[in-house]
Amino acid sequence: MTQMATDHTAVDELGSRYQLSAADRCDSCGAQAYIRATMASGELLFCAHHGAKFKEKLQPNAIEWLDETAKLH
């Protein structure tokens, strides 16, 4: 499936705006995940707080950084 991601939206070829659901949980604290970092070794899920905390360190090495924190506004 082809995917495009920007800072605040995600679109797949089926046209859905968001890819993460309430079932996706933060790997750090268990809260709802709004950020998915796809790394060479696998995926990491983060809530908005932990995503912001680790963004500077992880994003430059990420294959994809999907940020759906716009759901919170």
Predicted model as a PDB file, atoms N, CA, C, CB and O in Angstrom, pLDDT in the B-factor column:
MODEL        1                                                                  
ATOM      1  N   MET A   1       0.839  -1.173   0.000  1.00 41.00           N  
ATOM      2  CA  MET A   1       0.000   0.000   0.000  1.00 41.00           C  
ATOM      3  C   MET A   1       0.887   1.240   0.000  1.00 41.00           C  
ATOM      4  CB  MET A   1      -0.956  -0.004   1.212  1.00 41.00           C  
ATOM      5  O   MET A   1       1.833   1.317   0.783  1.00 41.00           O  
ATOM      6  N   THR A   2       0.606   2.184  -0.839  1.00 42.00           N  
ATOM      7  CA  THR A   2       1.372   3.416  -0.914  1.00 42.00           C  
ATOM      8  C   THR A   2       0.913   4.364   0.176  1.00 42.00           C  
ATOM      9  CB  THR A   2       1.231   4.068  -2.299  1.00 42.00           C  
ATOM     10  O   THR A   2      -0.286   4.517   0.409  1.00 42.00           O  
ATOM     11  N   GLN A   3       1.873   5.008   0.851  1.00 46.00           N  
ATOM     12  CA  GLN A   3       1.543   5.930   1.926  1.00 46.00           C  
ATOM     13  C   GLN A   3       2.306   7.230   1.755  1.00 46.00           C  
ATOM     14  CB  GLN A   3       1.849   5.305   3.289  1.00 46.00           C  
ATOM     15  O   GLN A   3       3.450   7.237   1.301  1.00 46.00           O  
ATOM     16  N   MET A   4       1.653   8.346   2.127  1.00 44.00           N  
ATOM     17  CA  MET A   4       2.306   9.639   2.201  1.00 44.00           C  
ATOM     18  C   MET A   4       2.079  10.149   3.606  1.00 44.00           C  
ATOM     19  CB  MET A   4       1.763  10.642   1.118  1.00 44.00           C  
ATOM     20  O   MET A   4       0.996   9.977   4.167  1.00 44.00           O  
ATOM     21  N   ALA A   5       3.081  10.768   4.173  1.00 50.00           N  
ATOM     22  CA  ALA A   5       2.921  11.321   5.511  1.00 50.00           C  
ATOM     23  C   ALA A   5       3.499  12.724   5.556  1.00 50.00           C  
ATOM     24  CB  ALA A   5       3.597  10.420   6.565  1.00 50.00           C  
ATOM     25  O   ALA A   5       4.540  13.000   4.960  1.00 50.00           O  
ATOM     26  N   THR A   6       2.817  13.601   6.265  1.00 47.00           N  
ATOM     27  CA  THR A   6       3.323  14.935   6.526  1.00 47.00           C  
ATOM     28  C   THR A   6       3.303  15.119   8.032  1.00 47.00           C  
ATOM     29  CB  THR A   6       2.478  16.040   5.791  1.00 47.00           C  
ATOM     30  O   THR A   6       2.971  14.186   8.764  1.00 47.00           O  
ATOM     31  N   ASP A   7       3.649  16.292   8.501  1.00 48.00           N  
ATOM     32  CA  ASP A   7       3.695  16.515   9.940  1.00 48.00           C  
ATOM     33  C   ASP A   7       2.367  16.252  10.639  1.00 48.00           C  
ATOM     34  CB  ASP A   7       4.128  17.917  10.214  1.00 48.00           C  
ATOM     35  O   ASP A   7       2.361  15.761  11.768  1.00 48.00           O  
ATOM     36  N   HIS A   8       1.240  16.563   9.999  1.00 44.00           N  
ATOM     37  CA  HIS A   8      -0.030  16.465  10.704  1.00 44.00           C  
ATOM     38  C   HIS A   8      -1.097  15.622  10.012  1.00 44.00           C  
ATOM     39  CB  HIS A   8      -0.560  17.815  10.917  1.00 44.00           C  
ATOM     40  O   HIS A   8      -2.195  15.479  10.551  1.00 44.00           O  
ATOM     41  N   THR A   9      -0.822  15.074   8.867  1.00 44.00           N  
ATOM     42  CA  THR A   9      -1.816  14.235   8.215  1.00 44.00           C  
ATOM     43  C   THR A   9      -1.156  13.010   7.609  1.00 44.00           C  
ATOM     44  CB  THR A   9      -2.569  15.023   7.140  1.00 44.00           C  
ATOM     45  O   THR A   9       0.035  13.011   7.299  1.00 44.00           O  
ATOM     46  N   ALA A  10      -1.940  11.989   7.451  1.00 44.00           N  
ATOM     47  CA  ALA A  10      -1.457  10.786   6.769  1.00 44.00           C  
ATOM     48  C   ALA A  10      -2.547  10.342   5.809  1.00 44.00           C  
ATOM     49  CB  ALA A  10      -1.090   9.639   7.791  1.00 44.00           C  
ATOM     50  O   ALA A  10      -3.729  10.347   6.153  1.00 44.00           O  
ATOM     51  N   VAL A  11      -2.152   9.962   4.619  1.00 45.00           N  
ATOM     52  CA  VAL A  11      -3.120   9.552   3.618  1.00 45.00           C  
ATOM     53  C   VAL A  11      -2.636   8.261   2.986  1.00 45.00           C  
ATOM     54  CB  VAL A  11      -3.331  10.657   2.547  1.00 45.00           C  
ATOM     55  O   VAL A  11      -1.483   8.174   2.563  1.00 45.00           O  
ATOM     56  N   ASP A  12      -3.498   7.260   2.916  1.00 45.00           N  
ATOM     57  CA  ASP A  12      -3.134   6.055   2.177  1.00 45.00           C  
ATOM     58  C   ASP A  12      -3.987   5.989   0.917  1.00 45.00           C  
ATOM     59  CB  ASP A  12      -3.323   4.773   3.052  1.00 45.00           C  
ATOM     60  O   ASP A  12      -4.866   6.826   0.715  1.00 45.00           O  
ATOM     61  N   GLU A  13      -3.730   5.001   0.072  1.00 48.00           N  
ATOM     62  CA  GLU A  13      -4.416   4.952  -1.218  1.00 48.00           C  
ATOM     63  C   GLU A  13      -5.919   4.710  -1.081  1.00 48.00           C  
ATOM     64  CB  GLU A  13      -3.808   3.869  -2.078  1.00 48.00           C  
ATOM     65  O   GLU A  13      -6.660   4.911  -2.043  1.00 48.00           O  
ATOM     66  N   LEU A  14      -6.384   4.284   0.097  1.00 42.00           N  
ATOM     67  CA  LEU A  14      -7.819   4.106   0.315  1.00 42.00           C  
ATOM     68  C   LEU A  14      -8.489   5.406   0.726  1.00 42.00           C  
ATOM     69  CB  LEU A  14      -8.064   3.043   1.375  1.00 42.00           C  
ATOM     70  O   LEU A  14      -9.715   5.482   0.800  1.00 42.00           O  
ATOM     71  N   GLY A  15      -7.675   6.443   0.998  1.00 45.00           N  
ATOM     72  CA  GLY A  15      -8.232   7.743   1.303  1.00 45.00           C  
ATOM     73  C   GLY A  15      -8.499   8.001   2.768  1.00 45.00           C  
ATOM     74  O   GLY A  15      -9.026   9.061   3.107  1.00 45.00           O  
ATOM     75  N   SER A  16      -8.156   7.074   3.660  1.00 59.00           N  
ATOM     76  CA  SER A  16      -8.391   7.340   5.080  1.00 59.00           C  
ATOM     77  C   SER A  16      -7.352   8.339   5.562  1.00 59.00           C  
ATOM     78  CB  SER A  16      -8.335   6.024   5.924  1.00 59.00           C  
ATOM     79  O   SER A  16      -6.189   8.286   5.163  1.00 59.00           O  
ATOM     80  N   ARG A  17      -7.780   9.238   6.414  1.00 72.00           N  
ATOM     81  CA  ARG A  17      -6.898  10.301   6.872  1.00 72.00           C  
ATOM     82  C   ARG A  17      -5.926   9.802   7.936  1.00 72.00           C  
ATOM     83  CB  ARG A  17      -7.715  11.461   7.416  1.00 72.00           C  
ATOM     84  O   ARG A  17      -4.762  10.204   7.937  1.00 72.00           O  
ATOM     85  N   TYR A  18      -6.371   8.947   8.829  1.00 82.00           N  
ATOM     86  CA  TYR A  18      -5.534   8.492   9.925  1.00 82.00           C  
ATOM     87  C   TYR A  18      -5.269   6.999   9.840  1.00 82.00           C  
ATOM     88  CB  TYR A  18      -6.179   8.829  11.251  1.00 82.00           C  
ATOM     89  O   TYR A  18      -6.109   6.234   9.366  1.00 82.00           O  
ATOM     90  N   GLN A  19      -4.088   6.588  10.306  1.00 94.00           N  
ATOM     91  CA  GLN A  19      -3.708   5.188  10.277  1.00 94.00           C  
ATOM     92  C   GLN A  19      -3.649   4.572  11.664  1.00 94.00           C  
ATOM     93  CB  GLN A  19      -2.383   5.033   9.599  1.00 94.00           C  
ATOM     94  O   GLN A  19      -3.804   3.359  11.804  1.00 94.00           O  
ATOM     95  N   LEU A  20      -3.427   5.389  12.698  1.00 95.00           N  
ATOM     96  CA  LEU A  20      -3.365   4.879  14.056  1.00 95.00           C  
ATOM     97  C   LEU A  20      -4.756   4.931  14.686  1.00 95.00           C  
ATOM     98  CB  LEU A  20      -2.349   5.683  14.898  1.00 95.00           C  
ATOM     99  O   LEU A  20      -5.547   5.830  14.400  1.00 95.00           O  
ATOM    100  N   SER A  21      -5.039   3.957  15.546  1.00 95.00           N  
ATOM    101  CA  SER A  21      -6.347   3.916  16.205  1.00 95.00           C  
ATOM    102  C   SER A  21      -6.158   3.938  17.720  1.00 95.00           C  
ATOM    103  CB  SER A  21      -7.147   2.654  15.774  1.00 95.00           C  
ATOM    104  O   SER A  21      -5.027   3.948  18.207  1.00 95.00           O  
ATOM    105  N   ALA A  22      -7.245   3.947  18.449  1.00 95.00           N  
ATOM    106  CA  ALA A  22      -7.203   3.941  19.906  1.00 95.00           C  
ATOM    107  C   ALA A  22      -6.575   2.657  20.447  1.00 95.00           C  
ATOM    108  CB  ALA A  22      -8.606   4.111  20.471  1.00 95.00           C  
ATOM    109  O   ALA A  22      -6.144   2.615  21.599  1.00 95.00           O  
ATOM    110  N   ALA A  23      -6.523   1.630  19.633  1.00 97.00           N  
ATOM    111  CA  ALA A  23      -5.906   0.368  20.065  1.00 97.00           C  
ATOM    112  C   ALA A  23      -4.380   0.436  20.030  1.00 97.00           C  
ATOM    113  CB  ALA A  23      -6.389  -0.782  19.181  1.00 97.00           C  
ATOM    114  O   ALA A  23      -3.715  -0.397  20.646  1.00 97.00           O  
ATOM    115  N   ASP A  24      -3.816   1.411  19.322  1.00 97.00           N  
ATOM    116  CA  ASP A  24      -2.363   1.570  19.250  1.00 97.00           C  
ATOM    117  C   ASP A  24      -1.896   2.302  20.501  1.00 97.00           C  
ATOM    118  CB  ASP A  24      -1.937   2.343  17.957  1.00 97.00           C  
ATOM    119  O   ASP A  24      -2.392   3.383  20.818  1.00 97.00           O  
ATOM    120  N   ARG A  25      -0.930   1.703  21.218  1.00 98.00           N  
ATOM    121  CA  ARG A  25      -0.500   2.231  22.512  1.00 98.00           C  
ATOM    122  C   ARG A  25       0.973   2.636  22.490  1.00 98.00           C  
ATOM    123  CB  ARG A  25      -0.740   1.195  23.611  1.00 98.00           C  
ATOM    124  O   ARG A  25       1.785   2.034  21.787  1.00 98.00           O  
ATOM    125  N   CYS A  26       1.297   3.647  23.257  1.00 98.00           N  
ATOM    126  CA  CYS A  26       2.663   4.158  23.376  1.00 98.00           C  
ATOM    127  C   CYS A  26       3.572   3.079  23.967  1.00 98.00           C  
ATOM    128  CB  CYS A  26       2.697   5.440  24.255  1.00 98.00           C  
ATOM    129  O   CYS A  26       3.227   2.453  24.969  1.00 98.00           O  
ATOM    130  N   ASP A  27       4.720   2.866  23.350  1.00 98.00           N  
ATOM    131  CA  ASP A  27       5.685   1.884  23.849  1.00 98.00           C  
ATOM    132  C   ASP A  27       6.334   2.325  25.158  1.00 98.00           C  
ATOM    133  CB  ASP A  27       6.760   1.635  22.806  1.00 98.00           C  
ATOM    134  O   ASP A  27       6.889   1.495  25.877  1.00 98.00           O  
ATOM    135  N   SER A  28       6.274   3.608  25.476  1.00 97.00           N  
ATOM    136  CA  SER A  28       6.895   4.107  26.705  1.00 97.00           C  
ATOM    137  C   SER A  28       5.962   4.080  27.910  1.00 97.00           C  
ATOM    138  CB  SER A  28       7.382   5.510  26.490  1.00 97.00           C  
ATOM    139  O   SER A  28       6.378   3.722  29.012  1.00 97.00           O  
ATOM    140  N   CYS A  29       4.690   4.461  27.702  1.00 98.00           N  
ATOM    141  CA  CYS A  29       3.804   4.605  28.866  1.00 98.00           C  
ATOM    142  C   CYS A  29       2.451   3.914  28.728  1.00 98.00           C  
ATOM    143  CB  CYS A  29       3.574   6.050  29.131  1.00 98.00           C  
ATOM    144  O   CYS A  29       1.718   3.812  29.711  1.00 98.00           O  
ATOM    145  N   GLY A  30       2.105   3.444  27.551  1.00 97.00           N  
ATOM    146  CA  GLY A  30       0.832   2.757  27.363  1.00 97.00           C  
ATOM    147  C   GLY A  30      -0.343   3.654  26.999  1.00 97.00           C  
ATOM    148  O   GLY A  30      -1.450   3.156  26.798  1.00 97.00           O  
ATOM    149  N   ALA A  31      -0.129   4.969  26.908  1.00 98.00           N  
ATOM    150  CA  ALA A  31      -1.199   5.883  26.493  1.00 98.00           C  
ATOM    151  C   ALA A  31      -1.467   5.689  25.001  1.00 98.00           C  
ATOM    152  CB  ALA A  31      -0.820   7.374  26.801  1.00 98.00           C  
ATOM    153  O   ALA A  31      -0.709   5.005  24.313  1.00 98.00           O  
ATOM    154  N   GLN A  32      -2.548   6.293  24.507  1.00 97.00           N  
ATOM    155  CA  GLN A  32      -2.867   6.168  23.085  1.00 97.00           C  
ATOM    156  C   GLN A  32      -1.732   6.731  22.242  1.00 97.00           C  
ATOM    157  CB  GLN A  32      -4.191   6.890  22.754  1.00 97.00           C  
ATOM    158  O   GLN A  32      -1.226   7.818  22.520  1.00 97.00           O  
ATOM    159  N   ALA A  33      -1.336   5.997  21.220  1.00 98.00           N  
ATOM    160  CA  ALA A  33      -0.242   6.413  20.340  1.00 98.00           C  
ATOM    161  C   ALA A  33      -0.751   7.339  19.238  1.00 98.00           C  
ATOM    162  CB  ALA A  33       0.447   5.185  19.723  1.00 98.00           C  
ATOM    163  O   ALA A  33      -1.781   7.078  18.617  1.00 98.00           O  
ATOM    164  N   TYR A  34      -0.027   8.402  19.012  1.00 97.00           N  
ATOM    165  CA  TYR A  34      -0.312   9.346  17.935  1.00 97.00           C  
ATOM    166  C   TYR A  34       0.853   9.473  16.975  1.00 97.00           C  
ATOM    167  CB  TYR A  34      -0.655  10.704  18.504  1.00 97.00           C  
ATOM    168  O   TYR A  34       0.746  10.156  15.956  1.00 97.00           O  
ATOM    169  N   ILE A  35       1.971   8.821  17.287  1.00 97.00           N  
ATOM    170  CA  ILE A  35       3.167   8.896  16.455  1.00 97.00           C  
ATOM    171  C   ILE A  35       3.694   7.486  16.229  1.00 97.00           C  
ATOM    172  CB  ILE A  35       4.256   9.799  17.112  1.00 97.00           C  
ATOM    173  O   ILE A  35       3.819   6.697  17.165  1.00 97.00           O  
ATOM    174  N   ARG A  36       4.001   7.181  14.962  1.00 97.00           N  
ATOM    175  CA  ARG A  36       4.631   5.908  14.630  1.00 97.00           C  
ATOM    176  C   ARG A  36       5.949   6.209  13.939  1.00 97.00           C  
ATOM    177  CB  ARG A  36       3.705   5.023  13.726  1.00 97.00           C  
ATOM    178  O   ARG A  36       5.989   6.862  12.896  1.00 97.00           O  
ATOM    179  N   ALA A  37       7.029   5.718  14.542  1.00 97.00           N  
ATOM    180  CA  ALA A  37       8.362   5.863  13.955  1.00 97.00           C  
ATOM    181  C   ALA A  37       8.750   4.520  13.369  1.00 97.00           C  
ATOM    182  CB  ALA A  37       9.419   6.348  15.014  1.00 97.00           C  
ATOM    183  O   ALA A  37       8.890   3.537  14.097  1.00 97.00           O  
ATOM    184  N   THR A  38       8.922   4.473  12.063  1.00 96.00           N  
ATOM    185  CA  THR A  38       9.353   3.247  11.410  1.00 96.00           C  
ATOM    186  C   THR A  38      10.857   3.319  11.258  1.00 96.00           C  
ATOM    187  CB  THR A  38       8.648   3.046  10.029  1.00 96.00           C  
ATOM    188  O   THR A  38      11.387   4.165  10.538  1.00 96.00           O  
ATOM    189  N   MET A  39      11.533   2.421  11.945  1.00 97.00           N  
ATOM    190  CA  MET A  39      12.983   2.362  11.940  1.00 97.00           C  
ATOM    191  C   MET A  39      13.408   1.130  11.137  1.00 97.00           C  
ATOM    192  CB  MET A  39      13.553   2.318  13.397  1.00 97.00           C  
ATOM    193  O   MET A  39      12.570   0.285  10.823  1.00 97.00           O  
ATOM    194  N   ALA A  40      14.675   1.016  10.806  1.00 96.00           N  
ATOM    195  CA  ALA A  40      15.177  -0.139  10.073  1.00 96.00           C  
ATOM    196  C   ALA A  40      14.945  -1.427  10.864  1.00 96.00           C  
ATOM    197  CB  ALA A  40      16.669   0.034   9.761  1.00 96.00           C  
ATOM    198  O   ALA A  40      14.786  -2.497  10.276  1.00 96.00           O  
ATOM    199  N   SER A  41      14.927  -1.327  12.185  1.00 96.00           N  
ATOM    200  CA  SER A  41      14.770  -2.510  13.036  1.00 96.00           C  
ATOM    201  C   SER A  41      13.317  -2.807  13.405  1.00 96.00           C  
ATOM    202  CB  SER A  41      15.574  -2.335  14.295  1.00 96.00           C  
ATOM    203  O   SER A  41      13.041  -3.839  14.017  1.00 96.00           O  
ATOM    204  N   GLY A  42      12.376  -1.917  13.043  1.00 96.00           N  
ATOM    205  CA  GLY A  42      10.964  -2.131  13.351  1.00 96.00           C  
ATOM    206  C   GLY A  42      10.253  -0.827  13.648  1.00 96.00           C  
ATOM    207  O   GLY A  42      10.782   0.254  13.388  1.00 96.00           O  
ATOM    208  N   GLU A  43       9.046  -0.933  14.196  1.00 96.00           N  
ATOM    209  CA  GLU A  43       8.225   0.249  14.473  1.00 96.00           C  
ATOM    210  C   GLU A  43       8.198   0.561  15.962  1.00 96.00           C  
ATOM    211  CB  GLU A  43       6.797   0.042  13.955  1.00 96.00           C  
ATOM    212  O   GLU A  43       8.229  -0.332  16.809  1.00 96.00           O  
ATOM    213  N   LEU A  44       8.139   1.852  16.255  1.00 97.00           N  
ATOM    214  CA  LEU A  44       7.959   2.345  17.609  1.00 97.00           C  
ATOM    215  C   LEU A  44       6.712   3.206  17.613  1.00 97.00           C  
ATOM    216  CB  LEU A  44       9.209   3.143  18.107  1.00 97.00           C  
ATOM    217  O   LEU A  44       6.493   3.987  16.687  1.00 97.00           O  
ATOM    218  N   LEU A  45       5.891   3.072  18.647  1.00 98.00           N  
ATOM    219  CA  LEU A  45       4.688   3.880  18.801  1.00 98.00           C  
ATOM    220  C   LEU A  45       4.847   4.767  20.022  1.00 98.00           C  
ATOM    221  CB  LEU A  45       3.424   2.988  18.926  1.00 98.00           C  
ATOM    222  O   LEU A  45       5.343   4.330  21.061  1.00 98.00           O  
ATOM    223  N   PHE A  46       4.416   6.035  19.888  1.00 98.00           N  
ATOM    224  CA  PHE A  46       4.545   6.978  20.990  1.00 98.00           C  
ATOM    225  C   PHE A  46       3.287   7.820  21.145  1.00 98.00           C  
ATOM    226  CB  PHE A  46       5.755   7.878  20.778  1.00 98.00           C  
ATOM    227  O   PHE A  46       2.613   8.138  20.165  1.00 98.00           O  
ATOM    228  N   CYS A  47       2.980   8.176  22.389  1.00 98.00           N  
ATOM    229  CA  CYS A  47       1.954   9.189  22.650  1.00 98.00           C  
ATOM    230  C   CYS A  47       2.542  10.535  22.218  1.00 98.00           C  
ATOM    231  CB  CYS A  47       1.513   9.205  24.185  1.00 98.00           C  
ATOM    232  O   CYS A  47       3.716  10.602  21.853  1.00 98.00           O  
ATOM    233  N   ALA A  48       1.753  11.594  22.253  1.00 97.00           N  
ATOM    234  CA  ALA A  48       2.250  12.903  21.830  1.00 97.00           C  
ATOM    235  C   ALA A  48       3.414  13.358  22.704  1.00 97.00           C  
ATOM    236  CB  ALA A  48       1.123  13.940  21.874  1.00 97.00           C  
ATOM    237  O   ALA A  48       4.386  13.919  22.198  1.00 97.00           O  
ATOM    238  N   HIS A  49       3.323  13.121  24.011  1.00 97.00           N  
ATOM    239  CA  HIS A  49       4.379  13.544  24.940  1.00 97.00           C  
ATOM    240  C   HIS A  49       5.710  12.855  24.636  1.00 97.00           C  
ATOM    241  CB  HIS A  49       3.961  13.249  26.385  1.00 97.00           C  
ATOM    242  O   HIS A  49       6.734  13.520  24.477  1.00 97.00           O  
ATOM    243  N   HIS A  50       5.693  11.534  24.555  1.00 98.00           N  
ATOM    244  CA  HIS A  50       6.940  10.807  24.325  1.00 98.00           C  
ATOM    245  C   HIS A  50       7.435  10.973  22.881  1.00 98.00           C  
ATOM    246  CB  HIS A  50       6.746   9.322  24.645  1.00 98.00           C  
ATOM    247  O   HIS A  50       8.642  10.935  22.641  1.00 98.00           O  
ATOM    248  N   GLY A  51       6.537  11.153  21.935  1.00 97.00           N  
ATOM    249  CA  GLY A  51       6.953  11.432  20.564  1.00 97.00           C  
ATOM    250  C   GLY A  51       7.741  12.721  20.483  1.00 97.00           C  
ATOM    251  O   GLY A  51       8.774  12.786  19.817  1.00 97.00           O  
ATOM    252  N   ALA A  52       7.245  13.762  21.172  1.00 97.00           N  
ATOM    253  CA  ALA A  52       7.953  15.042  21.188  1.00 97.00           C  
ATOM    254  C   ALA A  52       9.298  14.904  21.908  1.00 97.00           C  
ATOM    255  CB  ALA A  52       7.089  16.128  21.869  1.00 97.00           C  
ATOM    256  O   ALA A  52      10.292  15.510  21.509  1.00 97.00           O  
ATOM    257  N   LYS A  53       9.312  14.103  22.968  1.00 98.00           N  
ATOM    258  CA  LYS A  53      10.537  13.908  23.748  1.00 98.00           C  
ATOM    259  C   LYS A  53      11.638  13.240  22.919  1.00 98.00           C  
ATOM    260  CB  LYS A  53      10.240  13.066  24.991  1.00 98.00           C  
ATOM    261  O   LYS A  53      12.804  13.619  23.024  1.00 98.00           O  
ATOM    262  N   PHE A  54      11.276  12.248  22.096  1.00 97.00           N  
ATOM    263  CA  PHE A  54      12.270  11.478  21.354  1.00 97.00           C  
ATOM    264  C   PHE A  54      12.436  11.899  19.894  1.00 97.00           C  
ATOM    265  CB  PHE A  54      11.908  10.039  21.404  1.00 97.00           C  
ATOM    266  O   PHE A  54      13.287  11.354  19.190  1.00 97.00           O  
ATOM    267  N   LYS A  55      11.636  12.859  19.433  1.00 97.00           N  
ATOM    268  CA  LYS A  55      11.634  13.236  18.020  1.00 97.00           C  
ATOM    269  C   LYS A  55      13.007  13.677  17.526  1.00 97.00           C  
ATOM    270  CB  LYS A  55      10.637  14.342  17.787  1.00 97.00           C  
ATOM    271  O   LYS A  55      13.456  13.214  16.477  1.00 97.00           O  
ATOM    272  N   GLU A  56      13.669  14.541  18.242  1.00 97.00           N  
ATOM    273  CA  GLU A  56      14.954  15.078  17.801  1.00 97.00           C  
ATOM    274  C   GLU A  56      15.993  13.964  17.627  1.00 97.00           C  
ATOM    275  CB  GLU A  56      15.464  16.122  18.803  1.00 97.00           C  
ATOM    276  O   GLU A  56      16.825  14.020  16.721  1.00 97.00           O  
ATOM    277  N   LYS A  57      15.939  12.972  18.483  1.00 97.00           N  
ATOM    278  CA  LYS A  57      16.908  11.880  18.431  1.00 97.00           C  
ATOM    279  C   LYS A  57      16.555  10.831  17.371  1.00 97.00           C  
ATOM    280  CB  LYS A  57      17.007  11.217  19.792  1.00 97.00           C  
ATOM    281  O   LYS A  57      17.440  10.324  16.682  1.00 97.00           O  
ATOM    282  N   LEU A  58      15.259  10.504  17.239  1.00 97.00           N  
ATOM    283  CA  LEU A  58      14.849   9.406  16.377  1.00 97.00           C  
ATOM    284  C   LEU A  58      14.512   9.794  14.942  1.00 97.00           C  
ATOM    285  CB  LEU A  58      13.685   8.746  16.972  1.00 97.00           C  
ATOM    286  O   LEU A  58      14.826   9.044  14.018  1.00 97.00           O  
ATOM    287  N   GLN A  59      13.883  10.944  14.735  1.00 96.00           N  
ATOM    288  CA  GLN A  59      13.380  11.292  13.409  1.00 96.00           C  
ATOM    289  C   GLN A  59      14.448  11.300  12.314  1.00 96.00           C  
ATOM    290  CB  GLN A  59      12.733  12.632  13.467  1.00 96.00           C  
ATOM    291  O   GLN A  59      14.162  10.848  11.206  1.00 96.00           O  
ATOM    292  N   PRO A  60      15.674  11.794  12.570  1.00 96.00           N  
ATOM    293  CA  PRO A  60      16.675  11.784  11.492  1.00 96.00           C  
ATOM    294  C   PRO A  60      17.022  10.380  10.988  1.00 96.00           C  
ATOM    295  CB  PRO A  60      17.936  12.461  11.970  1.00 96.00           C  
ATOM    296  O   PRO A  60      17.444  10.227   9.841  1.00 96.00           O  
ATOM    297  N   ASN A  61      16.852   9.365  11.820  1.00 96.00           N  
ATOM    298  CA  ASN A  61      17.178   7.995  11.436  1.00 96.00           C  
ATOM    299  C   ASN A  61      15.958   7.175  11.027  1.00 96.00           C  
ATOM    300  CB  ASN A  61      17.881   7.310  12.570  1.00 96.00           C  
ATOM    301  O   ASN A  61      16.093   6.017  10.631  1.00 96.00           O  
ATOM    302  N   ALA A  62      14.780   7.760  11.120  1.00 97.00           N  
ATOM    303  CA  ALA A  62      13.547   7.029  10.821  1.00 97.00           C  
ATOM    304  C   ALA A  62      13.335   6.888   9.319  1.00 97.00           C  
ATOM    305  CB  ALA A  62      12.346   7.732  11.453  1.00 97.00           C  
ATOM    306  O   ALA A  62      13.643   7.798   8.548  1.00 97.00           O  
ATOM    307  N   ILE A  63      12.813   5.757   8.919  1.00 96.00           N  
ATOM    308  CA  ILE A  63      12.415   5.541   7.530  1.00 96.00           C  
ATOM    309  C   ILE A  63      11.147   6.342   7.261  1.00 96.00           C  
ATOM    310  CB  ILE A  63      12.192   4.020   7.232  1.00 96.00           C  
ATOM    311  O   ILE A  63      10.986   6.943   6.199  1.00 96.00           O  
ATOM    312  N   GLU A  64      10.250   6.338   8.246  1.00 95.00           N  
ATOM    313  CA  GLU A  64       9.015   7.126   8.178  1.00 95.00           C  
ATOM    314  C   GLU A  64       8.691   7.633   9.571  1.00 95.00           C  
ATOM    315  CB  GLU A  64       7.828   6.285   7.602  1.00 95.00           C  
ATOM    316  O   GLU A  64       8.859   6.914  10.556  1.00 95.00           O  
ATOM    317  N   TRP A  65       8.226   8.874   9.650  1.00 96.00           N  
ATOM    318  CA  TRP A  65       7.783   9.464  10.910  1.00 96.00           C  
ATOM    319  C   TRP A  65       6.340   9.909  10.694  1.00 96.00           C  
ATOM    320  CB  TRP A  65       8.712  10.673  11.360  1.00 96.00           C  
ATOM    321  O   TRP A  65       6.088  10.944  10.078  1.00 96.00           O  
ATOM    322  N   LEU A  66       5.412   9.133  11.197  1.00 96.00           N  
ATOM    323  CA  LEU A  66       3.992   9.424  11.026  1.00 96.00           C  
ATOM    324  C   LEU A  66       3.496  10.136  12.273  1.00 96.00           C  
ATOM    325  CB  LEU A  66       3.170   8.123  10.758  1.00 96.00           C  
ATOM    326  O   LEU A  66       3.502   9.555  13.359  1.00 96.00           O  
ATOM    327  N   ASP A  67       3.070  11.374  12.136  1.00 96.00           N  
ATOM    328  CA  ASP A  67       2.642  12.197  13.258  1.00 96.00           C  
ATOM    329  C   ASP A  67       1.161  12.529  13.095  1.00 96.00           C  
ATOM    330  CB  ASP A  67       3.496  13.495  13.357  1.00 96.00           C  
ATOM    331  O   ASP A  67       0.781  13.292  12.206  1.00 96.00           O  
ATOM    332  N   GLU A  68       0.333  11.950  13.957  1.00 96.00           N  
ATOM    333  CA  GLU A  68      -1.108  12.203  13.927  1.00 96.00           C  
ATOM    334  C   GLU A  68      -1.564  12.991  15.145  1.00 96.00           C  
ATOM    335  CB  GLU A  68      -1.872  10.890  13.845  1.00 96.00           C  
ATOM    336  O   GLU A  68      -2.705  12.847  15.584  1.00 96.00           O  
ATOM    337  N   THR A  69      -0.688  13.822  15.695  1.00 95.00           N  
ATOM    338  CA  THR A  69      -1.052  14.605  16.863  1.00 95.00           C  
ATOM    339  C   THR A  69      -2.114  15.664  16.548  1.00 95.00           C  
ATOM    340  CB  THR A  69       0.180  15.266  17.437  1.00 95.00           C  
ATOM    341  O   THR A  69      -2.683  16.253  17.466  1.00 95.00           O  
ATOM    342  N   ALA A  70      -2.383  15.908  15.286  1.00 93.00           N  
ATOM    343  CA  ALA A  70      -3.448  16.846  14.899  1.00 93.00           C  
ATOM    344  C   ALA A  70      -4.806  16.345  15.393  1.00 93.00           C  
ATOM    345  CB  ALA A  70      -3.476  17.036  13.360  1.00 93.00           C  
ATOM    346  O   ALA A  70      -5.737  17.140  15.524  1.00 93.00           O  
ATOM    347  N   LYS A  71      -4.937  15.057  15.669  1.00 92.00           N  
ATOM    348  CA  LYS A  71      -6.184  14.498  16.217  1.00 92.00           C  
ATOM    349  C   LYS A  71      -6.517  15.143  17.566  1.00 92.00           C  
ATOM    350  CB  LYS A  71      -6.067  12.959  16.375  1.00 92.00           C  
ATOM    351  O   LYS A  71      -7.682  15.181  17.965  1.00 92.00           O  
ATOM    352  N   LEU A  72      -5.511  15.641  18.259  1.00 93.00           N  
ATOM    353  CA  LEU A  72      -5.704  16.188  19.600  1.00 93.00           C  
ATOM    354  C   LEU A  72      -6.286  17.598  19.585  1.00 93.00           C  
ATOM    355  CB  LEU A  72      -4.394  16.193  20.344  1.00 93.00           C  
ATOM    356  O   LEU A  72      -6.737  18.088  20.620  1.00 93.00           O  
ATOM    357  N   HIS A  73      -6.280  18.248  18.441  1.00 88.00           N  
ATOM    358  CA  HIS A  73      -6.747  19.651  18.375  1.00 88.00           C  
ATOM    359  C   HIS A  73      -8.172  19.745  17.947  1.00 88.00           C  
ATOM    360  CB  HIS A  73      -5.894  20.459  17.431  1.00 88.00           C  
ATOM    361  O   HIS A  73      -8.714  20.845  17.842  1.00 88.00           O  
TER     362      HIS A  73                                                      
ENDMDL                                                                          
END                                                                             
